[in-house]
């Protein structure tokens, strides 16, 4: 019995070895056949037209999906959003300082009719001739300057010609404006205040340049048109902003624009020798409105 079992074991071992050899021979045969096919012209054809398309099929499809997704995302980002940007709220108090002016005064009257009559005489002489109501007194102004030296120089010349002239210097006062709202609206108010403060001073500069012959009539008209447009644009921007002080600034800018517009319309009918006086009249009209803005309380 023991010898028989030993014989069966040997037979099983021999059979397993034969199967392993068979498997190895089959695998080697497959590899050899594959190499022959790949290296042959038929193998190149199969690789190019069958194997490569199958191998590249899925990556190409994935790339197309990625490109399509990126395009859709780009289109969405390029479309305008319907959600408005949040406005920036602010609380700010700005101080508006009045610009001082040095004005040549040609007389002071308690009766407005006398003041108007004297102002007309001053205009015929080529000066500004503008009446400024100062309480119970009506002052007649001839010209205005932004520095004291210019005022003294003209005053001495007028007195040398036999006319009484005294200086009138405006007191510098301030105004505080409380601003609550969007930062954009606050910036518009600041811009309007800047225009309100600089226009009277710039008219003084234009008058002086025109009197010295440094500014032609054509250039004068051009400069005045620019100032008128600045006033109109600044006033328009304030129309939707609420507040009593804001409304007062807007009204003052509109007065500036109206005064300049009136002068420009009358320019062609004004005689050349009277042009300087009318220009000073415009200058004084704007400056008086400016003074009254700060003194209205």
Secondary structure, DSSP 8 states (H G I E B T S, - for coil): -HHHHHHHHHHHHHHHHHHHHHHHHHHHHHHHHHHHHHHSHHHHHHIIIIIHHHHHHHHHHHHHHHHHHHHHHHHHHHS--SS-----EEEEEEEEE----EEEEEEEESSHHHHHHHHHHHHHTTS--EEEEETTEEEEEEEEESSHHHHHHHHHHHHHTT---EEEE----EEEEEEEEEHHHHHHHHHHHHHHHHHHHHHHHHHHHHHTTSS-HHHHHHHHHHHHHHHHHHHHHHTTS--HHHHHHHHHHHHHHHHHHHHHHHGGGS-HHHHHHHHHHHHHHHHHHHHHHHH--
